[in-house]
Amino acid sequence: MTFTPTTYDTYDFANRRHIGPSPAEMAEMLKVVGAASLDALIDETVPRTIRQTQPLGWAPMTEHALLAKMREVAAKNRVMTSLIGQGYYGTVTPPAIQRNILENPAWYTAYTPYQPEIAQGRLEALLNYQTMVSDLTGLPVANASLLDEATAAAEAMAMAERVAKSKARAFFVDENCHPQTVGVIRTRALPLGIEIIVGAPKALDPARVFGAIFQYPGTYGHVRDFESEIAALHGAGAVAIMATDLLALCLLKEPGAMGADIAVGSAQRFGVPMGYGGPHAAFMSCRDEMKRAMPGRIVGVSIDSRGGRAYRLSLQTREQHIRREKATSNVCTAQALLAVMASFYAVFHGPVGLRMIAEKVHFNAVQLANALRAAGAKVQPDAFFDTITVEVGVGQAGIMAAARHRGLNLRKIGRDRVGISVDETTDADVIARVLDAFGIADAPEPARQLGFSESLLRKSSYLKHPVFHMNRAESEMMRYMRRLSDRDLALDRAMIPLGSCTMKLNAAAEMMPLTWPEFGSLHPFVPANQAEGYAEMVTDLTAKLCDITGYDAFSMQPNSGAQGEYAGLLTILAWHRAQGQGQRKVCLIPVSAHGTNPASAQMAGMKVVVVKAMPNGDIDVEDFAAKAREAGDTLAACMITYPSTHGVFEETVREVCDITHRYGGQVYIDGANMNALVGLVRPGEIGGDVSHLNLHKTFAIPHGGGGPGMGPIGVRAHLAPYLPGHPETGGQEGPVSAAPYGSASILLISWAYCLMMGGAGLTQATRVAILNANYIAARLRGAYPVLFMGNRGRVAHECILDTRPFGEVGISVDDIAKRLIDNGFHAPTMSWPVSGTLMVEPTESETKAELDRFITALLAIREEIRDVAEGRIEAEQSPLHFAPHTVEDLVADWDRAYSREQGCFPPGAFRVDKYWPPVGRVDNVWGDRNLVCTCPPLESYAAE
């Protein structure tokens, strides 16, 4: 007998680990779909006229080879002690939080908590975050995070303009704000026609401005009371914003006590590694009367169907998908995972622990300042928390070099000063090395006096809620984190078939390098020769993304998809201005576009003109052409999504691009659906001039319960000079994010994904995503109408199920979504882009078994709808009406018209590993009418 070696390659990451269906399962699925082969299906789905001719060529790596490569690249980064400050600080991530939150797929693979019944754990953690921010800033309403401190400051400026009584068109920026914050504010203000006045607070003229922002503590360390400036602003009908530091506020008088209207900042130093710039959770809090103008998500407290407490996202009618160009912001992805980490840091330490850390940081700074002054150095300011500035004259370069020789990075300020910011990781050895760099050998005396006036000492208490006073034994902390994660449904439990959101596998090997010190401990403003590993990664990832998209250059700065849209539109506008075409402001956007598209265009100062859709969901090309012609020399751009938001490869995409170019506009192709294009179609070759890529969708960065995300933009060569710049790296245009490479550390995930998949693997992933979507559409056709199929009866990587007809018998899309929870599934995208429908995207990572389980669940739900339609049960008595079913429902008295078995264990649900939602259906209306967005007071727990 001749021995035949196996052809199975267990190390083939793309086909054995990332892509769900096996070759045999794909063959079965193709029979159901009615395609002779996967190639034939792709030919029937993707128009040949737009297909790329050159395949993606790089070879794949195995997981173990990838990790070895990452170690090699990490070693090229030089980890030093960075005392640069400027909004980024060394911090200690408690190991319990690192392992149980940051490295735990139950937390990092969760989706945005739009379905609150299956997100109670992360909603509670985010409510803790809001409570922490509200308490420390002294303002009653906080949101559940923003992208970074600089963009939060720009959002606060826009919010101030909306709510201010003053009609002035200027905004004052404290000269002590961080440079990157000033840069991002300037970027945001320019297209909105806002004049920016940068100066010393004492030079502020309140009558000239609608608002002002002060940095507290200042970028060079200054701490002062802004009460008089804030009172003057209020007297002129203007809004006062303070950019502040949560750790400093454990000691310093809080913004609310000074009369501030809005507070913003970063929660990075609450246990989140610097990561060469991110991701980190920014925060915003405000006065109660301003809450409806606040951008971002707000977690609120409501009740469920049994009257018990339940958490949810509140005031969602403010958000971009509903309000479009009238939205308060285009923020879609925030920084939920990092906000959760920061909230657990506060729970872990409690108010006494945070106060201890703040005192340690402050007294180390005082000790350092005293030692330098005793040696004759000129140290500023007189009042400070953690940052001092030392005048060194012509010795600046020598002291900076001496510090680097001792493993320290100081901040270069002007030509004759250095800045030193101490942090939680600063110890006696670090202080000794700093002093040694200044030529001071004497051991410093311990600090005994505050470095600021006692009038600035905080008098109010904070973090009084019981959650911040729990037993901090690690066993208790670990169990609390586990309890919250058990309340949630994330990708580690089940498929999350969200259309347009691409919830695919986030492989462990892709995630591991993030917490290595060589990547996690770098300050974003270190000298370039200390970040050569990051530079190598960014360069190679850029080359691969250019190959994938057909674009010529990329900016990695935008740290969300919506931020990428905004940056891309600013790039287009900058190019038009450079051509002497500054009048071009019209942006054509199809009615089917993502809600962030019109909101981003409005932020960029553009005039949004909506284009009609055809009955089959395609862009109405005649209407498009007419509106382009009407715009004429005012046409700046069009924004289209390809394949369309309706899940179809439109045959007219080149025609739409040609029309736009004919009238002098630029084509923005939204990259949200790139998972249907990689390896098959290059947007830069079909007429696109710029696209953003949602790396947190197509390129495997996990959603983290609503963030982090990255939205780098690719452009054709003519637009490359107009990509976002940054104060730290130069560049012609202004920054859109706080750090030069946005949330740089999570770029590692997408790079690892590209390296392990290889070019052919990425292409196969696209093909299988299309197969999986067509398999679901074929299996469900007949039970549910499938909207918007292509000319040959195929969908792209997602399909829309029309549930509107069931409204005639009293069953809503909400009922179906909540019933899917009983089956153990997250609902597909609900009522978008078409109200009353479900948009399903299975991705390539789901196995046939999981697809079949999902299909079984939907078919069973269809039978329950049929029972209502044919009169066997009233809609109000149906399990659909009572869904989701909790354990409390199971054990309570049962007087329903269906059995416990049917209600709690429907087809598709696991028996042994059944997911039980912790609450019944949440009452959204009650929550908005009775908004509570911090932890309920202790009395409410006693009442329960």
N, C-alpha and C positions, 0 to 999 in steps of 0.2 A: 504494500500500500504506500502510495506517494504522499509524503507530508505536505500539506498546503498551509503556508503561513497565513495568519489573519491579516485582513486589510484594515481592521479597526485601529484607529490611532487615538488612544486615550488622552494624548496631549494636544489634540486638535481643539483648541479653546473655542473657536467660532462654532464649529459643527457639533461638538460633544458637550459643551458647557453653556454657551450663550444662546444658541438657537434651540428652541424647545422641541419641535417635532423631529423625529428620526426620519431617515430616508424612506423607510417602509411606511411610516405614518403619513408622510407627505404624499406617497403614491395613493393611499386610501383617500386622502382629502381631495386630491386632484380628480378622482373619480366622482366624488360628490359634487365638486365644482363644475365638472364637465369639461375639463381641459386635458389635452393629450399629454402634456408635460408642463413643468414649471416654466420653461422657456416659452411655450405656447401661451400660457396664461399671461405672462409679462407682455408678450406681443399683442395680446387682445386688450391689455389694460393701458399700457403706456404708448402714446403715439410714436411711431417710428421716426417722425420728422424732428423730434426733439431729443432722441436718444444720443448719448455720447458714444463716440467711436473708439476712444482709447480706454482700456480698462484701468482700474486702480492697481498699481503694480507692486507695491511693497509686500514683502513676505511676512507671514505672521510669526509671533513669538509664543513659546509656551509660557505657562504661568511662572514656573521656576526660573526660566530665562529672563522673563520680564522683571521679576523681583531682584535678580542679580544686576540687571541693567539699571534699575532704579537705585540700588545701593551705590553703583559706580557713579551715577549722575549726582546723587545726594552728596557724595564725598567731595564734589567740586564746589559745593557751597561751604563757606567758612563761617562757622557758628561762633559769634563773639557776643559779649555782653553789650547790648545796645542801650545807651542812656540818652538816646536822641529825643524821646518823647514825641511831641507834635501829634498827639492823639493815639500813639501806639506804645504799649508798655509790656514789659515782661510780667508774666503772671504764673501762678501755680495752678495747674488743672488738677483738682483732686482725682487720684486714680479711680475712685469709685464712679466719678462722673465720666471720666475718659472711657472706661470700659463699658459702663451701663447705659450711657447716652450716646456719646460721639461714635463709638465703635459698635453700636448695637443696631442691627437692621430693623428691629421693632420700632426704633425712633427714626433712623435715617431714610427708610424706604416708604414712610407714610406720605400720603398726599395732603394737600391743603384741606383743612377741616370743613369743607362745604357740606358734608353729610355729618351733622353733629353727633348723631346717635352712635356712630362708630369711631368717634374722635374725642371722647370725653377725657381721656388721659392727657393728650397733648393740649387740649383746651384748658384743662386745669393748670398745667404747667405754664401755659401762656398767660392765664389769669394771674398766676403768682408773679410772673414777669411784670405785667401791668401794675400790679399792686406795689411791687418793689420800686418801679420807676415813679409811680405816683407819690409814694411815701417819701422817697429820697429827694424828689424835686419839689415837693410841697404843692403840687397841682393835682386836681381831683380826677382828671381823665387822662389815660395813657393808651397808646395803641400797642399792638402786638409785635412791633419792630418795623424798621425801615432798612434801607440797603446799607448805608454807612453814614458817618457823621456829616460829611460834606454835603451829600445829597439830601440828608434830613434837614440841614440848614437851608438849602435851596427850596425844599418843599415848604419849610416854615415861612420863608419870604413870600412864596406864592399864596400861602394860606393867609398871611397877614394882609396882603393886598385885598383878598376877598372879604375879610371881616372888618378892616379898619374903617373908622368914620371919616378919617382924613381922605381928601381927594388928591393929595400930592402924588407925584409919579416917581419920586426918588426913594431910595432905601439906603439906610446908613449901616456900614459895616465897621465894627471896631477894628482898628489897626492891629490889635492883639489877637485877632482870630488866626487860626492855623492857616498857612498859605494855601493849602489845598482847598480849604473851605472857601476862602476868598475867590479862588479860581473857579470853583464849581458854581458859586453864586453869580459870578460875572457871566459865565456861560449861560446859565438859566435866564438871567435878566435880559441879555441882548435881544433875543427874538421877541420878547414880550414888551420891549420899549421901556424898560425900567432903568432909570439912571442909578448907578451905584456910586455912593460917596464913601470912601474909605478914609478914616481919620481917627484922631484921639477922641475918647468919649467926651472930654471937656469941650471939644469943638462942635459937638452935635447941636444943630439947629432943629428942634422938634417940628417947627412949622413947615420945614421943607420936605419932610419925609412921611410916608405912610407907616413906616416901621423901622426898627433898628435891631441889630443883633450884637450882643456883647459876649466875649469869651471869658469864662469864669471857672477855673483859673485861666489866665491868659497864656498864649503860646510861649511867652518868655518867662512865665511864672507868676505874673502879677495877680494878686488877690485884692479886691476892693469891693465896697458896697455900691451897688448901682441904683439904690433906692431913689435918689434925687433925679437921676436921668430918666428913670422909669416914670416917675411922677410927672415930669415935664412932658414926656411923650404922651401920657394919658391926657394931659391938659390940652394937647393939640389933636386929640382923636387918633393918635397913632398907636401901634402895637409894639410891645417890648418882648424880644426873644432873647433867651440866654442859652448859649452853647456851653455845656457844663460837663462835669466828670462825676460819676456816681460814687467813686471811692472818696473823692474829696468831700462830697456832700455828707459823708458819715461824720465829718468833723465841722464843716463849714456851714454857715447860714444858707438855707435853701433858697432857690429862686422865687418860690411862691411867697416866702416871707419878705422878699424885696418888692413884691407886687408884679412880678413878671407874668406875662400872658401865656407864653409858650416856652418850653424848655426842650432842647435837643442835645444829643451827644451819642457816644458809643459805649456799649456795655462790654467791650473787648476785654478790659482788664478784670472782669469778673470770670476768670477761669478759661478764657478762650485764647488759644495760641495766636501769635501775630501772623504767622503764615504768609509772610512777605506781602501782607496787605489785606488778607481776608480769607474766608468770609467772617464777618463780625456783625452782631445785631446792633443797629442804631436804635435810639429810642426817641419818642416824642411824647410830651404831655402838655396839657393846656387847661385853661379855665373851662368850666362846665358849659358855658353858653357858646363856646366855639367848637364843641365836639362834632357837629355835623359838617363842619368845614375841614376836619382833620383828615389827612390822607392815610392810606394803609388800612389794615384790618383791625377791628376792635372786638375783642372777646367779651361777651356779655353773659349775664346769668338769666336764665329763663326757667320754665317749668316743663315737665313732660306730660304725657297723657294721663298719668296717675297723680299729677300735682307735685311730684318730687322735683328737687333742684336739678337743672340740666344746663350745661354750658353750650354756647353757640356763637357764631360770628354775627355781630349786631350791625345794624344800620347799613346793610349791604346795598341798599339802593343808592348809596354814594359812589359805588364802585364803577370802574370804567366799562365793564361789559354791559351795564345797564344804561349809564348816562352818556357813554361814548364821548364826543368832544365837549360835553358839558360836565364831565367828571372832575372831581376835585384834584385828581392826579391820575397818572397812567400806571402807578405802582400795581403790579400784579404778583410777582414773586417777591417775598420779603426775606427775612432771615430767621425763620421759625426755629430751626434746629439749634441755632446759636443762641437765640433768645431762651430756649428751653435750658441750654447749658448754663447761661448766666443766672436764670432763675433758680436752678438747683444749687449753684454756687452760693447764692444768698440763703437758701434753705440749709445748706450744708454748714455754713458758718454762723448764721443767725446775726441779729443786730450787734451783739457783744463781740462776736468774732470779726465782723466787718469793721467795727470801731477799732479793735485791736490792730488789724492790718493797716487801717488808715493812720493810726497813731505811729505805728512802726515806720511806715513810709515817710510820714511827716518829720519825725524826729531824726531819721537818717539824713533827710535833706537839711534840717537845721544843723546837725552835727557837721555836715560837709561844709555848709556855708560859714559856720563859725571858724572851722579850721582854716579855710581859705582866707577869711578876713584877718584872722590872727597872724597869718603869714604875709599880710600886706596887700592881698588881692582886692580888687574892686568888684564887689558882688552885688548884683541887683536881682530882684527888687527888694525893697524893705519888707514887704509882706508877701508870703508865698506859701504854697502847700507842698509841692513835690519837685518843683523846677526852679533852678537858679540860672542866671546868666552872668558870666565872668568876663570882664574886660581884660584882654590879653595883648592888645596892640599888635605890633608886628610879630609877636611870638605865636600867633594863632596856628600857623601851619606846623610849627614845631611841637606845640602841645597836642594838636590833633594826632600827629604822627606818634608822639610818645605814648598817647593813650592807646592807639591801635597796636603798638608794640606790646602793650600790656593786656591785649585782648579786649579793649574797650572801644566803643564807638561813641564819640561825643557829637554834638550838633554844631555845625558851622553856621554862625550868624554874622552876616555882613563880612567885613574884612578884619575886624578887630575883637570879636567876641566869640565865646563858645557857650553852648547851652548844655546843662546837665539835668536830666530827669531821673530821679530814683523811683523804684517801683517795688512791688512785693518780693521780688527775687533778690533785691539789693541786700548784701550782708556786710559784715566788717571787712572781709577780704576785698570786696568791690570798692568800698570807701577807701581802703588803704591804697589800692591800685590807682584810683583817681588822684588821690593826693600825691602819690609818687610821680604821676605824670606831670604834676605841677612843681615837682622838686621838693615836696614837703615830706619829710621822713618821720616827724613826730606823730605819735599816736593821738588821735583826736579825743577830746573830752566828750563824755556822754552829754547829749542835749537835755536841758531841763526846762527850757522856756519855749513857748509857742513861737512860731515864725510869723505870726500875724496877730492883730489886735484881738483882744477878747470880745470886742463888740461884734466880730465876725464869727464867733464860735456859735455853733448850732445849739439852739435852746429847745427845739421840739424833739419828741421821740419819733421813732420810725420802726417799721416792720413789727407792728404789735400783733398781727394776726397769728393764731396758733401754729400755722404751718411753718412759720419762721422760728418757732420755739419748741419744735419736736425734739425728742431725744436724738442727739447727733451721733450716737453709736453707729458704726458703719453698717451693722446688721439692720438697724432700723431704716437707715437711708437707702440701702440696697432694696429692702422690701417695699419702700414707698415708690421708688422708681419702677420696680417690677409691677406693683399694683396699677400704676398709671398706664404702663405699656400694655398690660393685659386688657385694659378697657378699649384699646384701639384695634383697628383692622388695618394692617400694612401689608406690603408685598411679601413679607416673610410668612404670612398666613394664607393669602389668596391672591388670585388675579385681580388687578384693578383696571378694568377695561375702559379707561377714560379717553374719549375721542379728543384729539388735538393735544393730549398731554403725555402720551408715550411713556407709560409706566413700565419700563423694561428692567431686566436684570441689572443690578448694581453689584458686580462681582467682587468678592472679598479681596482678591488680589489687586483690584483697581483701587480699593479703599485703604489698604494697609499703609502705604508710604505717607499718608497725610499726617500721621501722628509721629513720624520720625523727627527727631529734633533738627536734623539738617534741613528739613523743609518747614517745620512748624515754628521754629524759633527765630526766623529771620525777620528783622524790621524792614518795612517796605522801602525805607530810604537809606539803606546801607550802601557803601560804595559798590560799584558794579563788580569789582574783582572779588567781592565776597559772595556774589550770587551767580557765579558762572554756571552752576548746575541748573538754576532756574532759567538762565538765558538759553542754555542748550535745549531745554524742554520747550520753551516758548518758540524758539526758532524752528524746531522740527515739527511741532504741532501746527504752526503757521503754514509750513510747507505742505503738510498733509491736507489741511483744510483748503488751501489754494487748489491743490490737485482735485479734491472732492468737488469743489464748487465752481471751478473755472474762473475764480477771481484772481487778482494780481497782488493784493495786499490785504492784511488784516490788522485790526486793532483789538487787542485783548482787554481793553479797559472796561467796557460796559459790564456791570455785575448783575444784570438781569436781562431777560428778553425784551421787556418794555424799554429798559434803558438802552438796549441795542437799537431798537426802532428810533428812539429819540436821537441817539448819536448819529445814526445813518441819515436821518432827515437833516440834522445840522450840517453834516458833511456835504449833502447836496446843496443846501442853501449857501454854504461858504463858497462852493465852486461857482454857483450862479453869480454871487457877488464879485468874485474874481474875474468873471467874464463881462462885468459891467451890466449884469442882468438882475440887479437887486430887487426889481419889481416882481420877480417870479415868486408868488406865494401860494398859488392854488394847488391843492393836492386832491386828486381824484381817488376816491376810495369806494369800492363796491359795497353794496348794502350787506353782503355776506361776510365782510372782513372781520377780523378779530376786534373786539372792543377796545383793545389797547391801541390799535392803529389810529383811529380818529382822535383818541385822547393824546397820543404822542404828537400827532400833527398839530393839535391845538397848542400843546406845550412849546412846540417849535415856532409858534407864531404864524402858522399857515392857516389858510382858509380852506375848510373841508367842503368838498363838493361830492355828494353821494351819487354813485352810479347804480342804476337798476340791475336786477337779476332777471334772467329768463325763467319761465315756468320750470325748466329742468334744473335750475340752480346755477347755470353758467352766467358769466358776465354778459350783459346785454351790450354787444359790441357797437350796435348803432347808437345807443344812448351814450356809450363811452366816447365814440368818435365825435358826436355832437357836442358833448361837454368839453372835450379837448379843444375842439375848434373854437368854441365860445370863449374858452380861457385864453387862447392865442398866446401872446407873449407874456402872459401872467402865469402860465402853466409851469409849476416847479417840478411836480412829480406825480406819479400814481403809486398807490400801495396795493399790491395784489398778493394773495397767498396761493402757492402752487405746490402740489395739487390743491384744488380749491378747498375752502372751509367745508364745503359740502361733500368732500371725500371723492372728488372726481378729477381725472386728468383732462382739463379742458383743451379741446383741439385748437382753440383760437389764441393761445397764449402768445405766440410770436406776433400775431396781428395786433394785439393789445400793446405789446412792447413797441412795435413799429409806429403805431399811431402816436404814442407818447413821445417818441424820439422825433417824429415828424414835426411836432409843435414845440420842440425844444425842451421837453421835460426829461426827467430821469426816472428810471424804473426801479422802484423798491419792491423786491420780492421777499415777503415775510417767510422766514425759515422755519416756522412752527411745524410744517409738515415735511421737513427734510428727511424724515425716516422713510418716506416713500421715494426719495430721489437718489440717495447715496449709491454711487456706482452705476446708476442708470441715466441720470439727467444732471447736467451742470447748469445751475441757474445763470451763471455768468456767460454761458454760451447760447442761451435762448432769448437773450435780450435784457437780462438784469444788469443794473449798474451797481447795486448795493443790496446786501442781504444781511440780516442778523441770523445767527445760529443759536438755537436754544440748546446749549450743551447739557442742560438738565433735562432734556427730552431725548433728542437723537443720540447724543454722545455720552450717555450713561451716568452723568452726575445725578445722584439721587435727589428726590424732591424735598426730603427732610421735613415733611409735615407742612410745607409751604415755603420752602427756601432752605438752603442757598440755591442760587442759579447763576449762570453766566450767559451773556448774550453778545459775544464778540461779533464784530461786523467785518464782512469781506467786501471789497470794492474793486472796480475796474481801475486800471492804472491812472486814468485822468483824475480820479477822485482821491488817490492815495495821499497827495500833499495836504489834504484838508481833513484827515482823520484826527480824532481828539489828541491834543497834546497834554502836557502836565508840567506844573511848576518845577518838579524835581528832575525832569528829563528833557525839558525844552519842547519845542513843537510849535507849529504855526497857529493851531487852533486851541481853544480852551478845553480843560478837562471836563468830563462828565461824571467822574467818580473820584473818590478820595485817594486811591492808590493807582500808580501808573499801569498796573496790570489787573485792576479790579480785585476780585477774590482769587488771587494767584494760586493759592495752594490747591484749589479744587480743579485747576487746569490739569493737574497730575492725573486725575481720574480719566478724563477724556483722552489724554495722551496714552495712558496705559491701555484703554479700550481700543484705540486705533492700532497700537503696536501688537496687541494679542490677536485682534481680529484679522489683521492684514487686509490688503486691498480687496482680495477675492472674498474674504469673510464678511467684510462690510457690505459688499454687493449682495452676497447671499442673504444677509440679514434683511436687506430691503425687500428682496424677492419673497422671502418667507413671511414678512409682515403683510405683504399684499396677498399672499396665499391665505394666511390665517383670517384676514378680514373677509375675503371672498368665501371662505369656508363657512364662517358664521352667517354671512348674508344668504348663502345657498341653503343652509340648514333651517334658517328661520323664515325664509320666503314662504308665504302662504299663511304663516301664523301672524307675522307682522309685516305690513307694507315697508319695503326698503326704498327710501327716497333717493333721488339723484344718482342714478347709475349712468355709467358712460354709454357711448353710442353702441358699444358691443355688449352691453349688459353686465359690465364689470364695475366694481368699486375700487378705490385706491387702497390705502392702508387702514381705512376706517369706513364705517357705513352708518347711515342714519336710519333708525327704526321709527316709524311714524306711529305714535300712540294716541294721537288726537282723536281718531274715531271712537276710542273707548270712552271718551268723555260723554258720549250720548247715553251711556248706561251708568254714568256716575263714577267711573274709574279714571283717576288722573295719573299723569306721569309721576307725580309724587308717590302715589300708592304703589306703583310698580317699583320705584327706586327703594322705598322702605321695605317692600316685600323681599327684594333681593338680599337685604341684610339677613333675613331669616334663612336664606339659602347659603349664607356665608360669603357673600360677595359685596364689594363696593359697587355702587351703581355706576353706569356709564355717565358721560357728560349729559346733564339734564337741561332741556329747553334752550339749547344753544347749538348751532346757530339758528335753529328754528324752534320757536316756542312749542312746548308740548311734545317734543321728540326726545329720543335717546341716541346719542352719538357714541358708537362703540369702536374702540381701537384696541385690538388684542395684543399688538406688537409681535415681534418674532420670538420673544423669549418664552411664551406660554406653550406648554406641551399640549398635544392633542387631548390628553385625558382632562386637563383643566378646561380647555375649550369646550369639550363635550359636557363637562359638569355645568358650565355656565349656560350652554344651550339647553340642557335638561331643565335647569332652573327657569329659564325664560319660557320654555314650552309649557311647564307646569303652571306658571303664572297665567299664561294665555288660556289654559283650561279653566282656571279660577275666574277669569274674566268672562269666559263663555258661560260658566255657571250663573253668573249675574245676568248676562244678556238673555239667557234662555229661561230665566225666572226660577231657577232652583234655589237661589239665595238672594236676599236683598243686598245692594251694594254696602249699606251701612252695617250689615251683619257679616260681611265677607272678611276672611282673613286679610285681604288687601287693605281693608279699612283700618284694622287694628294693628297692622304691622308697623314697626318690628315688635316681635314678641320677646319679652324678657323672662328671666328665671322667676321673677315675681309673678308674672302672668301664669307661668306653668304651675306654680304651687298654690296660687290663690283659688278662691271659689270659682268654678268654671260654669258660666251660664250662656256660653256662646253657641251659635248655630253650626259650628264645625268642631271637630274633635281637637283635643290637645295635640295629638299626633300630627294632624294636618297643619295646625297653627305653628308648632314649634319645630317640627322635623320635616319640612317639605322636601321634595326631590332636589338633589344637588347638595343638601346640607350633610355635613359629616355627623355621624352619631357620636363616636367617642370624642372626637376633637371639635365638637360643635362650638362655633363662636356665639357667645351670648352677649348682645348689646347691654350695656349697663343701665340704660334708660330707655323709656318708651319714646314714642314720637314727640319731638320737641316742638313747642308752641312758639313759632317765630314772631307772631304779632304781639303776644304778651311780652316777649323779650324786648322788642323795640319800644313798646309803650312804657315799660318799667325798666329803663336801662340801668344796669348795675355793671360796671366794668372793672371793679376791683374785688378782692376776696370779700364775700359777705361778712358782716360783723359776727362776733362770737355768739350774740343772742340768737341769731337765726339758726345756728347749729343746735342750741338748746331747744329751740322751738320744734326742730325736726325730731 
